[in-house]
Amino acid sequence: MAKKDYNADSIKILEGLEAVRKRPGMYIGSTDKRGLHHLVWEIVDNCIDEIINGFGDKIKIRLNTDGSITIADNGRGVPIGMHSSGKSTPEVVYTVLHAGGKFEEGNYKVSGGLHGVGASVVNALSEWMDVTIYTEGLISNIRFKNGGEVESPLKKIGESKKTGTCVTFKPNYEIFKNCQFSFSTICERMQESAFLLSNLTIELENAIDKKQVVYHYENGLTNFIEFINEDKKPLHNVLPIHGTKSGIEVDIALQYTESYNESILSFVNNVKTTDGGTHEVGFKSGITKAFNDYAKDHGLLKGKDTFDGSDVREGISAVINLKIPEDKLQFEGQTKGKLGTPEARTITEQITYENMKFFLEENKEMALTIVDKAARSKVAREAARKAREAARQGKGKEKKDKILSGKLAKATGKDNKKNELFLVEGDSAGGSAKTGRNRETQAILPLRGKVLNCEKASTNDINSNEELNTLIYAIGAGVGADFDASESNYGKIIIMTDADDDGAHIQILLLTFFYRYMRPLIENGMLFIANPPLYALDFGKYKEYIATDEELESRKKELKTNNYKVQRFKGLGEMDSDELYETTMSPESRSLIKVSITDAALAEKRVSVLMGDKVEPRKEWINENVDFTLEDNFRR
């Protein structure tokens, strides 16, 4: 395909910019720390689109001491000619919404950016932005202020044979209140991009503390899998899979480990597809078919017996990355979280099947090991299915009732979406919660002691654990591969523990269980952590509740009287039922933390390190990330 000239005529204007400053959440999701970093991703995505299409191989990012950030690439550079609108092309790109080269056919074969929205949105939400462009043998500069107002028009400032674009911007911190850039967050995201593009080098610098990091991976996805499985026990070397059909390029790397859990990450044109899509479906179908065909060909399955997809994926880690031309690219819904291209399923399935079948035939000993692992998973899955079917038919009702008897205080309301399940630490707090709750919509399940660490447990361990069985029966939507969030008896599951070390440990154990065996609860925004107060200021006639030490000190300075007592809550059990409801359970006055997964690869690695079998990686992470001189690290 011939490369089309990239010049001023390539830029097309679709609409204005004004709405961004009025409703920033519509464009970047939020104005919290996540939204602040979204500004970085928007500019970086433009750099990535240049590199993914063969223009450039380096990105440099620097956090500056004044709160600004610099992002530079060595791509072609933004065109500097005059646009048909009468403005310079860079002014159009950085001030007009939906103005960009991605709208003109031929400029980009594949693209992952947000079609020209990003640069102008970042400018609109910045105190100032400075853009230096290297192209056509010239160095040009344009500067903006006050969310997009041109402070200094495009001008020549020098000559150079270099090409690329360097953007420095300082976010409007009146919009992003109490937020600051996180060097570690940016590093984690950039490392992922370096894994996906093996020709890319990313250099990062934090001018504040002089930290510098460089990411470059010659073996791309293979290195990605090695990174994910660094703290697991692999069963074989990473298997790379590559193929191209009908213009769709498929790159996959996979590895089985001794773990019981699967971890699959998928991308399209370097954009993470958090909700999967046709390429993930194709991968899963291809690998299931390959194992079933191998097992039947070698007499490892009898008659019409087959492995289920979850059986053959037990312990697998895989990264799927597709490059799809713009004319074939389809996403479902408003976001790019789920691929909808039908052709991608068939192509990914074929390429996966052919490569996996060859791998199994050429590695008999390893194939038998993985098939044996799948067979054990199949036995456990079928036993669990029979138990659930018996329960649905009433045969297991006696067991279910026995397990829940005296533990679960049910909600009387019949609308599951409105009902809430509180998982409460201890019988004392459970008693207060049962007394003070809204009986129509709130159910209470007291937890006795600490639950099983599911990162180290098999499916059989889960099925035989009484505490987890109680939880599984209470939620009523199955577990593991058979879990269906739509069948949950509750629209919200709320973990409510003491604000101390034990409470934090119980939270982590429960979060590990939900992450491994009921992940759709998290993905559908149904899992929460209650945020009980640490203090009460007792003024005699009324009480005021305080969540943190910082808030307490701030409130003390505001008060003009000392006529109050400070009560420190050591646990939920210290509150009476009315107090517990008012501070922690009432929808009108409570504070809940929604559990979400923002980085699937990082979440997988964190759970493996912090909850897995290996002690040394956990010890190393704690020593690097926990400041033992700060008491607050051990409070929540």
N, C-alpha and C positions, 0 to 999 in steps of 0.2 A: 504494500500500500504506500503510495507516494505521500511524503510529508508535505502538508500544506503550509504556506507562509503564515506566520503568526505576526500580525501587524495591527494597526489601528482599526482597520475594517473588520477585524475578527471579533470586536467587542460589540455586543448588542444590549441595548437598554430595554428593560421590561417594565419597571415601575420605580417609584421614588422610595425614600429612606425614612421619612418622618416618623412612622409608627414605632421604630425600634426603640427610641429613647423613652417613649410613653409606655410601652409594654415589652420590656426586654425579655421577660420570661417566655414569651411566644417564640423567640428566636434562639435563645440559648438555654431554655429549660428552667433556669432559676437564677437568682442573684446572690447565691451563697458561694461557698468555696468551689463547688462543682461547676457552677456557671462561670466563675472567674477563670478556671482552667479551660473551660470550653472555648474561651477567646484564643487561647494558645493553640488548641487543636484546629481551630478554623484556619489560622495562618499556616500551621504545619501541614495541613491537608493540601493546601495549594502547592507547597514545596514537594510533597509526596507525589502529587499528580504529575509534576514535571519529571520527576525521577522515574516513576513507573512507566512513563511513555518514552524513556530513553534520553532525557535531557538532564544531565547532571548526575552526581553521585555523592553529594555531601550536603549535610545540614548542620549549621552551628546555632546553638541556643545559649544565651547568656542572661542570667538574672542580674540586674543592675542594682546598685545600692540605693537608688532613688525610688524603687518600687516599680520601675519599668522593666520590660523584657525585650531582648533583641533576638530575632529569628532570621537567619540568612540561608540561602541556598546558592548553588552554582548552576541553576537552570538557565533558560533562555533570557530571563529578565522580562518584566512587564513591558509591553510595547510602549514607546514614548512619542509616537506620532499624534497628530491632532485627530480627534474623533469627529464623526459626522455631526455630533451634537454641538460642535463648536468649542468643546472643552478638550483639554489634554486627556489622552487615554488613561494615564494613571489617576487623574482626578475622577474620571468616570468609574474606574474599577473600585476606588476606595471610598466613594461617596454615594454611589447609586446602587440600590438594592437590585439583585438579579442582573447585574452587569458583569459579564465575564466571558472568557474565551470558550467556555464549555458549551455555550449556546450555539456556536458556529460550527457546523458539521465539519469534521476533518482535523480540527486543532488537537483533539485528544482521542486516541483510539479507545482507551479505557480511562475512567475517572472515578475517584472516590470522594472528591470534595462536594460541597453543597451547592454546586451549580452557580457560583458567583455571589452567593449570599454572604459568605464568611467574612471577606475582607472589609466590606462596607459596614457590616454589623459590629465588627471589632472597633472600627473607627468611631462609630456612633456611640459606643459605650466607653470611649477613652477620653481622658483629660487632654491628651495630645498623641499624635502619631507622626513619625518621621519615616519616610520611604526613600531609600537610595537604590537606584537601578543601574545595573551594568549591562549595556547592550549596544549594538551598532558602533562599538569602539568608543563609546562615551560613558561618562558617569553623570547621571542626572539625579536630582533630588526634588522632592515635594514634601511639604510639612502641613499638618492639619492641627487644629485646636478646637476645644469646646464641642467635641462629638461630631466632627466632620467639616467644620468651617475651614476653608483654605487660609492658612496663615502665610505660607510662602509658596507661590505657584511653581510649577515644574520649571527647573532651570538646569543648564549644564554647569557642572562644577569640576569637570576634569575629563581626562581621556584614559582609557584602559582597554586591554585586550580581554579582560575577564568578562564573564557573563553571570547574571544572577540577580536576585532581589534581596535586599536587606530591610526588614521592617522592625522598627522599634516603637513600642507604644506603652503608655502608662494608663492603666485602667482608671476609670472614674471611681475612686474609692468611696464617694458618697453614695453610689449605686451599690457597690460591693462592700457593704459595711463590715468591719471587723474581719476582713479576709486578707490573706496574703498568699503569694505563690509558694507552693511546696516544691522544693527541688527534687525530693524523692518521688513525688507523684509524677512530675514531668519526666524524670529518668525512667520510671517504670513503663510509662506509655511509649517513650522513645525506644526503649530496649525492644519492645514488641515490634515496632516498625522495622528495626534493624534485623530482627529475626525473619521478617516476611520478605525483605528485599536484601538478598545476599550481596549485592553490589554497593549497598549504601553504607556510608560512614556517618555517624552522628556524634558530634562533639558538644558536650555540655559543660558550662562553667557557672558556678555560683560566686559572683564577685563579692558577696557579703562575707562568706567564710572561706573563700579561695578554693573551694572544692572543684575538681575537674573530673569528668568521666568521658570515656570514649566507647562507643558501641560499634562493632563491626563483626559480622559472622559470615565466614566463607561458606558454611554449609547450611545456612538459613534455617529451614524447618527442622532439620535434623538436630541442630543446636538448640532449637526451641523445645523440642521434646526432651532432650537431655537436661535442659534447665528445669522443666516441669517435673521430671522424674528424678531429679538430683537426690532427693531424700527418700526415694522408694527403692525397692529391690527389683530391677528389671529382669525379665526372663530371656531376653535376646537383644541383639543390637537393633538400633532404630531402623525401621524399614521405610525407605523413601519410595514414593509412588509418583510417577509423572506421566502425563499424556495430554495430547491436544486433539480435539475432534470438533469439526465445524466452527473453528475459530475460538472455541472455548478451551482455555488452558487450565489444566487441573494439576495442582501440586498438593501432595498429602505426605505426612510423616506420621508413623504410628509405632507404638511399642507396648507390649504387654508387661505388666508387673505382677508381683505377688499380692498386690492390693485387691480388695473386693469391689472397688469403685471404678466407674468409668469417668473419663474426663475428655470431652470433645469440644474443641474450639474451632469456629469456622469464620472465614473472612471472604469477602468478595471485593476485588480491586482495592485491597488493603484496608477495607472498612470492616470492622467486626460485625458479624451478623449474630447478635446476642440471642435472637429468637429462632435461630436456625434457618430452615427453609428447604428448598428442593435439593440443594447440594448435600445437606446433611442427611436427608431422607435417602438419597441415592447412595451415599457412602454406607449407611447402615444396611440398606438392602443388599448391596454388593458384598459386604463382608459376611453377612448372614448366609447368603447363598453359597459363597465360597466354602464356608465351614460345613454346611450341610452336605454339599456335593462331595467334599473330601471325606467326611465321616461315612457317607453311604458307599462311596467307592471302595473304602477300606474296611467295610463291615463293622464300623463302630457305632452304627445306629441300626436298629432292627425294624423291619417292616416299614410302616408309614410314620414312624417316630421321627421327629425333627427337633432341632434346637430353636428356641425362641431368640429373637434379637438380643434381649438382655442377657441371655446365657453366654453368647459368644463375645459380648462386649465387656464382661466382667474383668476388671483389671486393666482395661485398655486406656492408653493416653493417645490422643490423635489431634493433629492440627490439619485443617482443610483450608486451602487457599485457592480460590478460582480467579482467573482474569477473564472477564466477559466483556465483549465489545459493547459500546453504548447502544447500538441498535437492537441488541438482544437482552439488555439489562432490564429486569422487572423486579420491583420490590412490592411487598404487600403492606398496605396501610400508609400512613403519612411519614413514618420514619423508615430508616434503612435497616431495621433490625431483623427482617425476615426476607430471604430471597424468594422470589416467585417465578423465576424463569423456568418453564417446564422442561426445556431441553437440557438444562443443567442436571436434572435428576438422572435422566437416561445416560448421559455421558459420564457423570461421576460414578454411577453404578457399574457401567461397563469397565471403566479403567480400574476401579477398585477391585472388582471381581477377578479380572485377568491377572493382575499383579498379586493379589492375595492367594489365589489358587496356585500360582507358580511358586510362591514363597512356601506354602505348605508342602507341596510336592518335593521341593528341593531341600527341605529341612524337617525330615521325618520325626526325629526325636523331639524337636521343639513343637511340631504340630501335635504330636500325641500329648505333650504336656498341656498345651492350651485346650485341646479337646477334652482332656480329663477335667480340667478346671471348669469348662463349660458344662460338662456332665454333672458335676457336683452342684453347680448353680441351678441346673435344670431340676434336680431332685428337690432342692430346698424350695424353689419357686413353686413347683407343683404341690408340695406339702402345704405351703402357705395358702395357695389358691383353694385347695380342698377345705382348709379350715375356714376361709372366708365364705365359701359357698355354703358350708354347713351352717355358719352363723346366719347367713341371709335366709336360709330355709327353715330356720328355727332350731336346727339340730344342735347348733353351738350356742344357742341363746343362754342356756344354763351356765356355760363357762363364762360367757361375756358378762352376764349379770353378776356372777360370783366375783369376777375380777373388779367390776365397777362398784359393787355394793359397798356402801359406807365410805366411798372415796369421792365419787363424782356427784356434785350438787348440780343437777341439770337446770337449764333455763326452761321456763314454761312456754315461751313464745315459739311459734312454728316457722317463723321466717329465718331460715338458716343464715342468710346474708347479713341480717341485723344482729344475730346472736354472737356473743363473744365468749371465748374460753380462756380463763385465767389459770395459768400454771403457777401455783403459789408455793413458796418455800416454807415447809414446816406446817405442822398441825395447828399451832397457835395462831399464826397469821391466816391459815386456811379457815379457822373458825371465825375470826373477825371478818374475813372476806365474805364468807357464807352469810353471816348475819347482816352485814351492811350493804350487800349487793342489790342491784336491780334484778329481782328474780325473773322478770319477764325476758330479759335479753342477756343476762350474765350467768355463765356457769363457772363453777370453781372446782379445780382438781388440785388438792394438796399433794406436794411431792415429799416423799419420805426419804431423806438422804440424797446422795448423788447418783445420777443415772449412769449407765454404762458409757464408756468412751467408745463411740461407734467407729472411730477411725481405726481402731485395733480389733474390731469385732466382725465376725462373719454374719451372713444372713441367718444362719442357725442360731447364733448367739442372740441376735435381735429377737427372733421368734420365741426364744425360751426365757427371755428376761421379763419378769412380771411387771416391773415399773414401766418399761417401754410398751409392753402389751396393753397396759392400762391406758397409756397415752394414745396408742394406735386405735384401740376400740372407742375411746372417747371422741376422737376426731372423725372416725368412721369413713375414711376415704381410701383405705388400703395403705400399703407401704411399699417402698422400693419401686421397681419397674411398673408395678400395678397401681401406684398411687395416682388418684384423680382428684385434683383440687376442687373441681366442680361438685364433687360428692361430699365435701366437707360439711360437717354439722354446724360449722361456725365460719362467719365471714372474717373474724379476727381471732388469731391465737396470740395471747399476750403473756410473755414470761415476766413474772413478778417475784423478784428475789430481794433479799436484804442488800443494802448498799455497803457490803464488806467483802473480804476476800472469798469467803465461802459462797456468798451470793454470786460473785463474779465467776467463780469456778462452775457453779451450777448453770449459769447462763451459757458459758462456753460449751459445756457438755451438751446442753439442749440444742444450741445452735449447730453443733457438729452433727447431731442426729438429724435435725431438719435439713441441713445442707446435703447430707449424704442420702437420706431416705425419703424426704418430702420436699425436695427442692422447689417444685412448683408453688408451694406456699410462699416462698421468698420471691420467686419470679413474678407472682401475681399480686405482690404487695399485701399479703395476708398475715405476715408474722411481725410482731412488735415486741419491744421491751418496755416495761413500765418504768417510770422515772420518779420513784418516791422521794420526798424531801429528806434532807439530812438534818435540818433544824426546824424548830418552831420558836418564834418570838411570842412569848405569852405576856399580853398586856392586861391580863385579868378578865376583861369583858370580852376579849376576842383574841384570836391567835393569827399570826402571820407566818406562812411557811416559806422556807428558804431551801433552794436546791443544792447550792454549792458553797464552799468556803469563801470564794471570791464575792458571791452575792451577799453573804452574811457580813463581810467586812464593809462592803459598799453601803449596805443598808444601815449599819451601825453609824457610819459617818453622816448619813442623811438625817438620822433621828436626832431631835433636839432634847430628848429626855432619856434618862437611864431607868425609867420606871417600867422595866420589863425583865422577864427572865428568859434565858436562852436554854432551850431543851434540845439535846442531841439525841436523835433516834439511832439506836444501835441495831434495830431490826424492825421489820414490819409488825412483829408481835407486840411492840411497845405502844402501838396505836390502838385506840378502841375502834369499833366497827364504823362509827360515823366519821371519825377522823380519817381512817383508811380510805373510805369511799370518797370523801371530799377531796383528798389530796392526790389520790393515785388511781381511782377507778371511775370517777364520774366523767362522762364525755364532755361536760361543760367546763371542768376545771383541771383535768389531768394533763400530763405531758407524756406523750408516747414517742419512742424512737422506732421508726420503721426500719426493718432489716432489709437491705438490698445488696445486690452483687453488682459492683461497678466495673470490676476487672476480673473476669472469670479465671484467667491464667494465674493472676496474683492470688486470688482467693484459694484456688486449688493448692498452690505452693504453701501458702500460710497455714492452711488446715493440715497439710501433710507434715510440715515442720513442727508446728506447735502441738499437734495432737497425735503424731505418729510414734512409731517404735524407737526411732533413732534419737538418742539423747544429745549427742554432740551438736548437730545442727540447731536444735532448740536452744541449747546453752549459748551457742554462738550468737543466735538472733537476739536473745534476751540481753546479752552483754552489750551488743551494738545498739539496741533500740530503747532500752529502759534505763532511765536515770534514777538510780537507787537513792539519790539524795532528795528526790521530790516525793513528799508524802502522798501527793494526789494520785500518783501512779497506782496506789494500792487501795484507793477509796472506791472506785467504780469500775 
